[in-house]
Each structure stands twice: as C-alpha cells, then as structure tokens.
Amino acid sequence: MEKSPARKRRVKKGDYRMRTHLIHGNYDSDRWDYDHHVIPPISSTTAFRLNSAQRGAQGFIEFGHEELMRKVPIYIYDRLDEPTRGMLEENLAYVEEGETCVTFATGMAAISAALGVLVTSGQSILAHQTLYGCTYSLLSNWYPRYNIGVDFCDLTRVESLQNLIRPETRLIYFETPVNPTMQLIDIGRVARMVADINTERKEADRIVTVVDNTFATPYCQRPIRYGADIVIHSLTKDIGGFGTDMGGAVIAPRKFFNHLVLYRKDFGGVLASRNAWAFLVYGLPTLATRMVNQQKTALKVAEFLESHPKVERVLYPGLESFPQRDLARRQMISYEGKFAPGSILYFVLKVAKTNAEHAVERFVNYIAENAYSITLAVSLGQIKTLIESPNSMTHSALPESDREARGLEPGGVRLSIGLEDWHDIIEDLSAGLNQI
Ligand SMILES: *Cc1c(COP(=O)(O)O)cnc(C)c1O
C-alpha cells in the first residue's frame, strides 16, 4: 500500500528532547498508519481480517519474533498483538531507554510474566525484603508451591548480596525507591556485582536484574542506564496518571521479547486496547509536566512535615536530610539532567510506639472526613493527592514480626502528591496533625 505523503517527512526523533517525544510518540509507527490523525486511533477488534490462509499462516510464523515484527506486523487476534498496544509499547521502550516492551493487564500481570519467563522450578529469586504488598505475596505465598526458591535480603547493604547468591539464583528483584519506605537501592552497584558473578557462569545460568521503576517513573530514573536488565512498571500509577485505567509493562532486552509475548498469549493477561490508548494519549504525553509539578509540591510538603512538631521524620529523596542523599542525586535524574526525587513521600508520626497505630488511624480518618485536597485511598501516582497507612493497609501482607526491621513503622504514613495547590495540601495536613 502507498504511504501517504506526510510519511516522507524526514524527522529524526533522536534530535528532539524527551519531553517533546513524550507528547508526539512515534507519529509514523508501522503499527498503524495514522499520518492523517492528530491523535492515534483506538483500534478495537478482537480478530483481524486475513486476505488469505497463507497470510494467516505467515502471521503465526512471525508472531513473537522481534526481528520480524519490526516490519508491519500481520495482526491475527487481540491476545497475540494489536496496534494501539503496539504503539504504546514502542513509546515505553523508548522512554525507558530499553530495546523492547511488552504490556500487560496490570502491574502484577507484568511482574508475574517477567518472573514466569525468567525462573523455573528448582531455581531461585533473591529479592529486597520490602516490596509492594502483592509482589511480596506472589513471592512468598505462590512461588514455594512451584518449587521456586525465594530469599529476601537488605539490598541497601549491597555487600550482603555476595553471600546470599546461590548456584540456583537466577534473578535479583527490587524496587527503588522502595514502596513505601522510600529507601533507595544503588542500581549500578547491584548490576556491577551481578556482572562480576555472571562472568563465572554459563550464559543459561546468568543472573538477571529486574527493577520495579513504578515509584520513580522513567521521568525520574532510567534503571537500564545503570545496568539493570529489565524494568517493570505498574502503568496504573504515574504513567497512567489520572487513575482511570490499570496496566503493566515489562521493558526488556530483545532476547526476552519472544518469551514474554508467548507467555502473554498463553497466560492471557493482555492490556486492553482502550486502556493502552489512555496511556498513549493522556498518560505519557502529560508525564513530564505532571512529574515536574508534583515533585515541586512534594518538596514543599516534605519540608513542612519535617518542621512539624508532631512528625518524627520524613523520608523524601529530595530533602537535604534524606539518609541516602548522595545516591538519590546520582540515580534520580530527569531527562533534562536535573535531580528528580519523585512525588511520593513517607513520614512517621511522633507518638509513643504503643499508641502509634491508633494515632495514625485518628489522623488518617480525620483527613478522610475533613480534607478536600487529600483522599484516603490505596494506589498512588495520580493527579489527586492520596494518603494511606501502609502498615495496616497496603503492606499488611508482610510478616508482622519484622515489619519494623523492613522500615515499616506503625506510625508510618504514605503520601502520593498530586497536582492540587500545595497550600491546600499543607493546610489539610496541618489540620489533621493537630488532631493527634
Ligand atoms: C501498584 C504497584 C504494583 C502493582 O501494580 P497493579 O497495576 O496494581 O497490578 C507493583 N509495584 C509497585 C511498586 C506498585 O506501586
């Protein structure tokens, strides 16, 4: 088919800055000829018309082979591949500086697919001890049933890694910043240690480093640049940004692409094309603007909380007092090269330990009933400021006995900053803190 004339423009997207790319994406994607559309269309069809049996057969042969799929793909069935999702995947791979991307129905579907492709029975995973609650539950409740070993360790002390790696370890898994404690893990140091260990191993036995980059977003941190192999996102959070749709993504080297799409085809957790469209036309194009503004407010709120007599401490990578200040400034960098500490913070109320859970409950309930600018809800990374108590809510899957050793304190509160006027957020928090 003849390409429309606009396609002949010779635009080199590499000459443009990432903020511009986030808005325009791949306007000349092979996934869909939309040269005459200002906004890429939603494709909504479960099956695709094939004009011959041979073409159908060819589509099945090519499916999942990244080198063949770089041509215009032969689409067959939504669960295999689909154009709106494909356009989103091209953009996500580009913004994370990775080779390929495969999207999924949710962040958890993305995590379970990445782990499902990388480890099998008899092998084992080494993970940081504090994780998103459902990731922790997946590793500790389900994987032992499949005879997949899981070791937890404190990756903020990277040295400890050496002693914990076993011959059957195939994967290192962590979030940075860690949900919800905001501790950072030095991606470069972990990657270098893993690379050293891998020099002694056969190709098939090599350890893969997987980073859940949901808290930072690609705007604030690109783990592949520091040596991580695979990046995971819950698109439900800041990449979606508006809190309307769920999704997940795995950004991975070419060599894993085939298994990831085959896994998705057979396990079935595909991202719906309508959700892909929302991330493509609302989420990514506004990511930089949202992050810049949410981050500014996060710093103001963090400074306010830090100076408040009812607050014990505040963990926000943008604060001068942040325990891993130097690492934060080295690792969390925007596309423009500026320090980008993100929009989420964690703080601990100054109350007696025995009374802490009760005080958090009172504070959070007051906010739920009286605050207009702050909403009590799980999830994060939306244009609305959200508050929650990790210890009793999102992280209750972690064992109670050593939650504190993992940085989760009974008096802890997680705050995800939105786009409201920062004066209002501070006034609502101030009124809440006066209640305890
Ligand atoms: C929310 C979240 C997930 C899971 O994503 P869903 O889209 O809810 O499945 C995984 N990791 C982190 C860090 C998250 O915040």
PDBQT file of the ligand as one rigid body, heavy atoms in Angstrom, charges set to zero:
ROOT
HETATM    1  C1  LIG A 501       0.847  -0.716  42.264  1.00  0.00    +0.000 C 
HETATM    2  C2  LIG A 501       2.166  -1.340  42.201  1.00  0.00    +0.000 A 
HETATM    3  C3  LIG A 501       2.350  -2.600  41.604  1.00  0.00    +0.000 A 
HETATM    4  C4  LIG A 501       1.196  -3.420  41.064  1.00  0.00    +0.000 C 
HETATM    5  O1  LIG A 501       0.549  -2.795  40.006  1.00  0.00    +0.000 OA
HETATM    6  P1  LIG A 501      -1.017  -3.057  39.628  1.00  0.00    +0.000 P 
HETATM    7  O2  LIG A 501      -1.174  -2.268  38.389  1.00  0.00    +0.000 OA
HETATM    8  O3  LIG A 501      -1.823  -2.582  40.787  1.00  0.00    +0.000 OA
HETATM    9  O4  LIG A 501      -1.157  -4.528  39.419  1.00  0.00    +0.000 OA
HETATM   10  C5  LIG A 501       3.623  -3.104  41.571  1.00  0.00    +0.000 A 
HETATM   11  N1  LIG A 501       4.678  -2.436  42.071  1.00  0.00    +0.000 NA
HETATM   12  C6  LIG A 501       4.548  -1.225  42.653  1.00  0.00    +0.000 A 
HETATM   13  C7  LIG A 501       5.743  -0.532  43.191  1.00  0.00    +0.000 C 
HETATM   14  C8  LIG A 501       3.289  -0.640  42.735  1.00  0.00    +0.000 A 
HETATM   15  O5  LIG A 501       3.161   0.552  43.331  1.00  0.00    +0.000 OA
ENDROOT
TORSDOF 0
